[in-house]
Amino acid sequence: MVHTYEVLVDIKEYSDQISTSFQHGTERYEIDAESREKADGMAFKQAKTDHPKGTEYDVRVTRLLR
């Protein structure tokens, strides 16, 4: 059975390879998946697509929506 999960992903992006300055933000996704583990993986892939310069991704499934 497929459920909809709310997944938050904290993303850290460095401005360039030699700089120590970075941007930090959180993206919220609603992911349709069969399990929390699959929702976690799908959100990670989506965050990498949305933020290709990201260097750190902290994914957490926060709640079941449907």
N, C-alpha and C positions, 0 to 999 in steps of 0.2 A: 504494500500500500504506500502511496506517495503522500508525503506531508510537506507543508511549507514551513521552513525554519527561518528565523531571523538570525543572521550571522553578522558580527561586527569584525572588521579587520583593521588593526592599527598598522599604519604604513609609515616607514621612515625612508625618505629620499635625500641623498646627499647631492649637493649642487654640482660637484665634480669630483674626480678621483683623488685630487690632492688637497681638497678643502675639508675642513672639519665642520663646516656649517651644513645644516640639514633642515628639511621641512618634515613635520610630523603631523599626521592627520588620521582620521578614522572614517572608513567607508561602511555603510550599512547596506546589506543585501538581503533580499528575500529569495531563498533558494528552495525549489521543489526537488525533493530527493526522498529516497526510500529509507535513509537512516541518517543519524547525526554525523557519522563518519564520512558519508558521501557528500553531505551538505558542506562539511568542513573543506573537503578537497575541491569541490566545485567553486566555493567562495575564494579559495586560495588562487585557483587558476584565473578566475575573473579579476581578482585584484591585480595579479601580475599582468594581465592584458590591459587593464585600465591604467596601471602605473608601472610601465616597463622599466623606469629608472629606479624603482624601489630596491632597497637593499635589505630591509627587514620587514617581515610580514607576521603579525601576531593575530591568528585567526581564533575566534571563539564563537561557538553556537550559543546564543543567549536564551532563546525560547522557541517553543513550538507555537506557530501561529494558527495552523489548520491541519 
